[in-house]
Amino acid sequence: MTTAAPRNVLILLSDEQDARVLGCAGHPWVHTPNLDALAARGTRFSNAITPSPICVPARASLATGRWVHDIGYWDNAMGYDGRVRGWGHALLDAGHRVESIGKLHYVDDRAPTGFGRQHEALHLAGGTGQVWGSVRDPLPAQPRASRLFTELGAGESAYNRHDMNVAQSAARWLQARARTPVAKPWALFVGFVAPHFPLVVPQRFLDAIPVDALPLPRLHPRHGTPRHPWAQRFVDYMDHDGELGTDARRRLALACYFALVSFLDEQVGVVLDALRAAGLEDDTLVVFSSDHGDNQGVRGLWNKSMLYRESTQVPMIVAGPGVPAGHVCATNVSLVDVAPTVTGAMGVAPDPAWPGRSLSELSNAPDDDQRLGFSEYHAVGSPSAAYLLRQGRWAYHHYVGYAPELFDEAVDPGQAHDLAADPAHGATLAYFDALLRRMLDPVAVDRHAKDDQNALVERFGGRDAALQVGPTGATPIPVR
């Protein structure tokens, strides 16, 4: 479906933000007045799911409107290169202005990825990215240093400065549109890095968080909670929690993560204020989301890469013409729904290959508890493919070569009690297993991903050589 009156579209994307780390989602310590105001004039989707809980595959899905197993951008060494067309290409073909400012995390700024122009773009380090993370068939036996928390605490990181520059650049871009009106609507993608690690944040944001009073993360194995064997194999390879070491540092890490979300909110506010000042708010559909979440120490896990809600659930707020104000929609949605949302808003027909549906349409429809939520993981630290299905009250985790997990989120929203081994839930397990197999062959997709990764590893000289290629921490800001 296309809209009768095409609109501008502004996409704002954070990085590594759990959906519940928002003031409007009820978080007790995070202050997000700008995003709260955006939600108040639009619809917040309370069950938005990333297509993959890691940066590059999730962003490729967002760009193309298709699932990771369909497009083959499996991990953080396989950046989106425009080989599979996406919503940006469709808009450019229709004569619209389509530009980006900030983080994209694609292969580089030369690939035809659907933007007429990129500003202050952040892409894969060296155009190659995390090649060492593609070594997973089998996963190396030797543990790898985490390096997730080598920087932690108050300060100003290169990422902080990048995000502030991105916000100002986006504000100037919008001001320029007000001065030079155009006949056709435009689309602008603005990518922020926060709250992605390193967990460094200006002091004034950290001051607003009661660091010493924060409760420690739930379900830590040292307190008797068993860790699923698939997740344990990940930890055996990279133990982020072990690097933190102390409860004081765990609290500080949480506080910095929360503070970075408030820092992000301030940058979003700069952009939204500019949109309003330019007189463009009433003619622009705004979409805010994130590429994936963060485990935040739950189960002794940090960063992303897991199927649990902390890692896979992302914020999703849509506001603008035709979107109900002050509404919370519980229907499962995904980043693949962004593609038909954008093209629909701008009067361009969606690609028939896209599995998604316009978020504007979903915001106006009754909640659908049967709409399937889906995510998959084939990247760094994983011994095998992992697939998530959510429907109704259930969350089902399928791990190739490992036992599944099953959670009844109606009574266990924190996913503390795995019901997969309970014979009483055998029919539910069988239902979800069949549902997954109607969508894909889990073993064949796992093999496909590993074959592609093995070929990449060989191009870099084999396992030992590939393990030395790629950033050991966060992707560096390029020198301009």
KAQUI-V290464 format. One record per backbone hydrogen bond with DSSP energy under -0.5 kcal/mol. CO is the residue of the C=O (numbers start at 0). NH is the residue of the N-H. Records with the same first field share a line. If there is no record, write none. Layout:
CO->NH + NH
//
This chain:
3->5
7->284
8->187
9->11 + 286
10->189
11->288
12->191
13->290
15->17
16->314
17->20
19->21
21->24 + 26
22->25
29->31
31->35
32->36
33->37
34->38
35->39
36->40
38->41 + 325
40->319
41->325 + 326
42->44 + 317
43->45 + 328
44->47
46->332
47->313
48->334
50->375
51->53
52->304
53->57
54->58
55->59
56->60
57->61
58->62
59->63
60->64 + 65
62->86
64->354 + 355
66->69 + 70
67->70 + 71
71->73
73->377
74->77
75->129
79->106
80->111
82->84
85->89
86->90
87->91
88->92
89->93
90->95
91->94
95->97
96->186
97->115 + 116
98->188
99->118
100->190
101->121
105->123
110->112
116->99
118->101
120->122
121->103 + 104
123->126
124->127 + 128
128->130
129->132
130->133
131->134
133->135
134->139
135->138
137->136
146->149
150->198
152->200
156->160
157->161
158->162
159->163
160->164
161->165
162->166
163->167
164->168
165->169
166->170
167->171
168->172
169->173
170->174
171->175
172->176
173->177
174->178
175->179
184->96
185->8
186->98
187->10 + 189
188->100 + 190
189->12 + 191
190->102
192->195
193->14
197->199
198->152
200->154
201->204 + 205
202->206
204->207
205->208
208->210
209->212 + 213
210->213
217->298
219->222 + 224
220->223
223->225
227->231
228->232
229->233
230->234
231->235
232->236
233->236 + 237
236->143
237->239
238->242
239->243
240->244
243->245
245->249
246->250
247->251
248->252
249->253
250->254
251->255
252->256
253->257
254->258
255->259
256->260
257->261
258->262
259->263
260->264
261->265
262->266
263->267
264->268
265->269
266->270
267->271
268->272
269->273
270->274
271->275
272->276
273->277
274->279 + 280
275->278
279->282
280->283
282->7
283->285
284->9
285->318
286->11
287->316
288->13
291->16
294->297
296->299
297->300
299->240
300->296
302->294
307->310 + 311
308->312
309->293
310->292
311->49 + 313
312->18
313->47
314->289
315->44
316->287
317->42
318->285
319->322
323->326
326->43
328->45 + 46
332->48
333->336
334->337
335->339
336->340 + 358
337->341
338->342
339->343
340->344
341->345
342->347
343->2 + 346
344->6
350->353
357->361
358->362
359->363
360->363
361->364
366->368
367->331 + 370
368->391
372->389
374->387
376->385
378->381
384->399
385->376
386->397
387->374
388->395
389->372
390->393
392->408 + 409
393->390
394->406
395->388 + 397
396->398 + 404
397->386 + 399
398->401
404->396
405->418
406->394 + 408
407->410 + 411
411->414
415->417
418->421
420->422
421->424
422->425
424->428
425->429
426->430
427->431
428->432
429->433
430->434
431->435
432->436
433->437
434->438
435->438 + 439
439->441
440->444
441->445
442->446
443->447
444->448
445->449
446->450
447->451
448->452
449->453
450->454
451->455
452->456
453->457
454->458
455->459
456->459 + 461
457->460
461->465
462->466
464->467
465->468
467->469
468->131
477->479
//
